[in-house]
């Protein structure tokens, strides 16, 4: 059976995975969630016409004529007076522009004269004034459905008086780490045992990306044990990720057990390096992503495949993963059969993203992550990639 091209695998996620139900949550709990509606401003921004700087609220038509001070306006404390001919109000940034005034003379061009002021420069109508609703009016949409809420958007919603938002529910994630050889760090190692990197990697990646603590289970290479753990995960989680057990060895039970539990296989094996034995299936809207056991392959599958699946589960618009553009700093070998996903160093000092190859790229290796900033996609081809050639990359 031919391997599935990487772009086709990403397309399968878009056509197979549906967004989770929505829920209304307080704005302060919405960070990282994806909007399921277009939230509308409850107030205009600015809410009232105000000063853009410290100075004096005046009538521009009075030109350079002396003014008498009749009050002070500060943020939160309006002056409560009307500015007439030959009058002015001391005003601070954000203060309500008093009735009658139509400009603000910045304090640097004003000379105080006892109970009055003299302007050294003429001001224009509207100078240093922020008008009510000039940014947006009440009822205007601040963002569309499918937009992920970051700190900036959250602040904009709060400023516009939005206190709750309708968002897609965040996915519940379960992780199954398989393998008789796996031991956790700190445990004694017997012959043939290795320390677990996949559990910490998977946990850290989901936490780092805002999904909270996944439920992690360690499962020995036993069909019955895997069936019990996978069944429990399918009952409780929206995305189940396994590491190991998806190739063609005598103890690679993930495809067999998944089929027994009614998980419909959508594809198995992708034309990528590392991560070829990737397995993807679904049951009742639940996603099972079976990753290889080598930690380098797990990292690749998280950055590319898990990212795409999570975007679909959360109703995020825009293609995910979001590839960026850069150029190779040096020549790199290509693979004629499989797309390569290569860890590289990123250099932005020249203004463009320059990507330099790192050593130790095998799928069982992770030590170059101390220097790696980017995962670079090198499509399958017979000829090497040249220095200066444009490529796509993801931050890692």
C-alpha positions in Angstrom: 0.0 0.0 0.0 1.5 3.4 -1.0 2.2 5.9 1.8 -0.2 8.8 2.2 1.4 12.1 1.2 1.6 14.6 4.1 -0.7 17.2 2.5 -3.3 14.5 2.1 -3.1 13.6 5.7 -3.7 17.2 6.8 -6.6 17.3 4.3 -8.1 14.2 6.0 -8.2 16.0 9.3 -10.1 18.9 7.8 -12.7 16.6 6.2 -13.1 14.1 9.1 -12.8 16.0 12.4 -15.8 18.1 13.6 -15.7 20.9 16.1 -16.7 20.2 19.7 -19.9 21.6 21.3 -19.9 25.3 22.3 -20.3 26.8 25.7 -20.6 30.3 27.2 -17.9 31.2 29.6 -16.8 34.3 31.6 -14.3 36.3 29.6 -11.6 35.8 32.2 -11.7 32.0 31.6 -11.7 32.3 27.8 -8.0 32.8 27.2 -6.8 30.3 24.5 -10.3 29.2 23.5 -11.7 29.7 20.0 -14.7 32.0 19.4 -17.9 30.3 18.3 -19.6 33.7 17.7 -18.8 37.2 16.7 -18.8 39.1 20.1 -20.2 42.6 19.8 -19.1 45.7 21.7 -21.5 46.7 24.4 -20.1 50.3 24.4 -18.5 52.6 21.9 -14.7 53.1 22.0 -13.9 55.6 23.1 -17.0 55.7 25.2 -16.9 59.5 25.3 -15.0 62.3 23.5 -11.8 62.9 25.4 -8.3 64.4 25.5 -5.4 62.4 23.9 -2.8 64.2 26.1 -2.2 66.5 29.0 -3.0 70.1 28.1 -5.9 72.5 28.0 -9.4 72.1 26.5 -10.1 75.2 24.3 -12.1 76.6 21.4 -9.9 76.6 18.3 -11.7 79.7 17.0 -10.2 81.8 19.8 -6.8 81.6 18.1 -4.0 83.1 20.2 -6.3 85.1 22.5 -5.7 84.8 26.2 -8.0 82.3 28.0 -9.3 82.2 31.6 -9.1 78.9 33.4 -12.5 77.8 34.6 -11.9 74.2 35.8 -10.0 70.9 35.6 -10.9 67.6 33.9 -9.1 64.4 34.7 -9.6 60.8 33.8 -12.8 59.7 35.7 -13.5 63.3 36.9 -15.2 65.5 34.3 -15.0 69.3 34.7 -18.8 69.8 34.7 -18.5 73.2 33.0 -19.0 74.6 29.5 -16.1 76.3 27.8 -17.1 79.7 26.3 -15.2 82.3 24.3 -11.9 83.2 26.0 -12.1 80.3 28.4 -10.2 77.0 28.9 -10.2 73.9 31.1 -7.0 72.2 32.4 -7.4 68.6 31.0 -5.4 65.4 31.6 -5.1 62.5 29.2 -8.4 60.5 29.1 -10.4 63.3 30.6 -13.8 64.1 29.2 -13.7 67.0 26.7 -15.9 69.7 28.2 -18.9 71.0 26.3 -18.0 74.0 24.2 -14.4 72.9 23.7 -13.3 71.5 20.3 -9.5 71.1 20.7 -6.8 70.4 23.2 -3.7 72.6 23.4 -0.8 70.4 24.5 0.8 71.8 27.6 4.2 72.3 25.9 2.7 75.2 23.8 0.9 76.8 26.7 2.1 79.5 29.1 0.3 79.9 32.5 -0.5 83.5 33.4 -2.0 83.5 36.9 -5.6 82.5 36.5 -5.3 82.1 32.7 -3.2 80.8 29.9 -1.7 82.0 26.6 -1.1 79.8 23.6 2.2 80.1 21.7 0.8 78.2 18.7 -2.6 78.1 17.1 -4.5 74.8 17.5 -6.9 73.3 14.9 -10.4 72.0 15.7 -10.1 68.3 16.7 -6.4 68.6 17.7 -5.5 66.0 20.4 -9.1 64.9 20.7 -10.3 61.3 20.7 -13.9 61.3 19.5 -16.6 59.0 20.9 -16.9 55.8 18.8 -14.0 56.7 16.5 -12.4 53.2 17.1 -15.8 51.3 17.0 -19.4 51.9 17.9 -21.5 49.9 20.3 -22.8 46.8 18.5 -19.8 46.4 16.2 -18.2 42.9 16.1 -14.7 42.7 17.5 -13.7 39.4 16.0 -15.3 36.6 13.9 -16.0 33.0 14.8 -13.0 30.7 14.6 -10.6 33.3 16.1 -8.5 32.1 19.0 -8.6 34.4 22.0 -5.1 35.7 22.9 -4.2 38.2 25.6 -4.7 41.2 23.2 -8.2 40.1 22.0 -9.2 39.4 25.5 -8.2 42.9 26.6 -10.1 44.4 23.6 -13.2 42.5 24.5 -13.0 43.6 28.1 -12.6 47.2 27.1 -15.7 47.0 24.9 -17.7 45.6 27.9 -17.9 42.0 26.8 -18.1 39.9 29.9 -19.0 36.4 28.5 -18.2 34.8 25.2 -19.5 31.7 23.3 -16.5 29.4 22.6 -15.9 25.9 21.5 -15.2 23.6 24.4 -11.5 22.9 24.9 -10.6 19.3 24.0 -10.1 16.7 26.7 -6.8 14.8 26.0 -5.7 11.3 27.0 -2.2 9.9 26.5 -1.3 6.3 26.4 2.5 5.6 26.6 3.1 2.0 25.6 6.2 -0.3 26.0 7.6 -2.9 28.4 11.0 -1.2 28.2 9.8 2.2 29.5 10.8 3.4 33.0 10.2 6.8 34.4 13.1 9.0 35.3 14.4 8.1 38.8 13.5 4.5 38.6 16.2 1.9 38.3 17.0 0.6 34.9 17.4 -3.1 34.2 19.0 -4.5 31.0 16.9 -3.4 28.0 15.1 -0.6 29.8 15.1 3.1 28.8 13.9 6.2 30.5 10.6 7.6 29.2 10.8 10.8 27.1 7.5 10.5 25.4 5.3 10.9 28.5 7.1 14.1 29.7 7.2 15.4 26.0 3.5 14.8 25.5 2.5 16.2 28.8 4.6 19.3 28.4 3.5 20.0 24.8 -0.2 19.9 25.7 0.3 22.1 28.8 2.5 24.5 27.0 -0.1 24.9 24.3 -2.9 25.7 26.7 -4.7 22.3 27.0 -4.0 21.6 30.6 -2.9 18.4 32.1 -3.6 15.4 29.8 -4.6 12.1 31.5 -1.5 9.9 31.1 -1.5 6.1 31.4 1.5 3.8 31.0 0.5 0.6 29.3 2.6 -2.6 28.9 2.9 -4.4 25.6 -0.2 -6.5 26.2 -3.4 -6.6 24.1 -5.7 -6.9 27.1 -4.0 -4.1 29.0 -4.0 -1.8 26.0 -7.7 -2.6 25.3 -8.7 -1.7 28.8 -6.7 1.6 28.8 -7.8 2.6 25.3 -11.5 1.9 26.1 -11.3 4.1 29.2 -9.6 6.9 27.2 -12.2 6.7 24.4 -15.0 7.0 27.0 -13.5 10.1 28.6 -11.4 12.1 26.1 -11.9 13.9 22.8 -8.4 13.2 21.6 -6.5 10.1 22.5 -2.8 10.0 21.6 -0.7 6.9 21.8 3.1 6.6 21.6 4.5 3.3 20.3 2.7 0.2 19.1 1.7 1.4 15.7 4.2 -0.3 13.4 4.2 -3.9 12.2 6.1 -5.6 15.0 4.7 -8.6 17.0 3.8 -6.3 19.9 2.4 -3.4 17.9 -1.2 -3.7 19.1 -2.6 -0.2 18.6 -4.3 -0.8 15.2 -5.7 -4.2 16.2 -7.1 -3.0 19.5 -8.5 0.2 18.0 -10.4 -1.8 15.3 -11.7 -4.1 18.0 -13.0 -1.1 20.0 -14.9 0.2 16.9 -12.4 3.0 15.9 -12.6 3.5 12.2 -9.2 3.7 10.6 -8.9 6.6 8.2 -5.3 6.3 7.4 -2.1 4.4 8.5 1.4 5.4 7.4 2.3 8.8 6.0 5.1 9.6 3.6 7.1 11.6 6.1 10.4 11.2 8.0 10.3 10.8 10.9 6.8 9.6 11.8 5.9 7.2 9.0 3.8 4.7 11.0 1.3 7.4 12.1 -2.2 6.0 12.6 -5.4 8.1 12.5 -9.0 6.9 13.2 -12.3 8.1 14.8 -15.2 6.7 16.8 -18.3 8.8 17.5 -16.4 12.1 17.0 -13.5 10.9 19.2 -10.0 11.1 17.6 -7.4 8.5 18.0 -3.9 9.5 16.9 -1.4 6.6 17.1 2.2 8.0 17.1 5.4 6.1 16.7 7.5 5.4 19.8 10.6 7.3 18.9 10.5 10.7 20.7 11.8 12.6 17.7 8.8 11.3 15.7 6.5 12.1 18.5 7.7 15.7 18.5 7.1 16.0 14.7 3.6 14.4 15.0 2.6 16.8 17.7 3.8 19.9 15.9 2.2 19.0 12.6 -0.6 16.4 13.1 -1.9 17.0 16.6 -1.9 20.8 15.9 -4.1 20.3 12.9 -6.5 18.0 14.7 -6.8 20.3 17.7 -7.6 23.2 15.4 -10.5 21.2 13.9 -11.8 20.1 17.2 -11.9 23.8 18.4 -13.4 25.2 15.3 -10.4 27.4 14.5 -10.4 29.0 11.1 -7.3 29.4 9.0 -5.0 26.5 8.0 -3.2 24.7 10.8 -0.4 24.2 11.3 0.5 27.7 10.3 3.6 27.3 8.2 6.0 30.2 8.0 8.5 31.1 5.2 12.3 31.1 5.5 15.4 30.2 3.5 18.0 27.5 4.1 21.4 28.7 5.4 23.2 25.7 3.8 22.5 22.8 1.5 20.4 19.9 2.9 19.9 16.4 1.6 16.5 15.4 0.3 14.6 12.1 0.5 13.1 10.9 -2.8 10.3 8.9 -1.2 9.3 10.9 1.9 8.9 14.5 3.0 11.5 15.3 5.6 10.6 17.2 8.8 14.0 18.5 10.1 14.9 20.3 13.3 16.9 23.5 12.5 18.3 26.6 14.2 16.6 29.9 13.3 18.5 33.1 12.7 16.5 36.3 12.2 19.4 38.8 12.5 19.5 39.5 8.7 15.8 40.3 8.6 14.7 37.1 7.0 14.2 33.7 8.6 17.5 31.8 7.9 17.4 28.1 8.9 20.5 26.1 9.7 20.7 22.3 9.8 21.4 20.7 13.2 23.1 17.3 13.7 21.5 14.3 15.3 18.2 14.2 13.3 17.4 10.5 13.8 13.9 9.8 15.2 15.2 8.4 18.5 17.3 11.5 19.1 16.2 14.7 21.0 19.4 16.2 22.2 19.5 18.9 19.5 16.4 20.4 20.8 18.5 22.5 23.1 19.5 24.4 19.9 16.5 23.9 17.7 14.0 26.7 17.1 12.2 25.4 14.0 10.8 22.3 12.3 11.4 22.6 8.5 9.3 20.9 5.9 11.4 19.5 3.0 9.1 17.9 0.4 10.2 14.6 -1.1 12.5 15.0 -4.2 15.6 13.5 -5.7 17.8 16.6 -5.7 19.3 18.2 -2.6 18.0 21.5 -1.3 20.3 24.4 -2.0 21.4 27.2 0.3 19.1 30.2 0.0 16.2 28.0 -1.2 12.8 28.9 0.2 11.2 26.5 2.7 8.3 26.3 5.1 8.8 25.9 8.9 7.1 25.8 12.3 8.4 27.1 15.6 9.1 24.3 18.1 
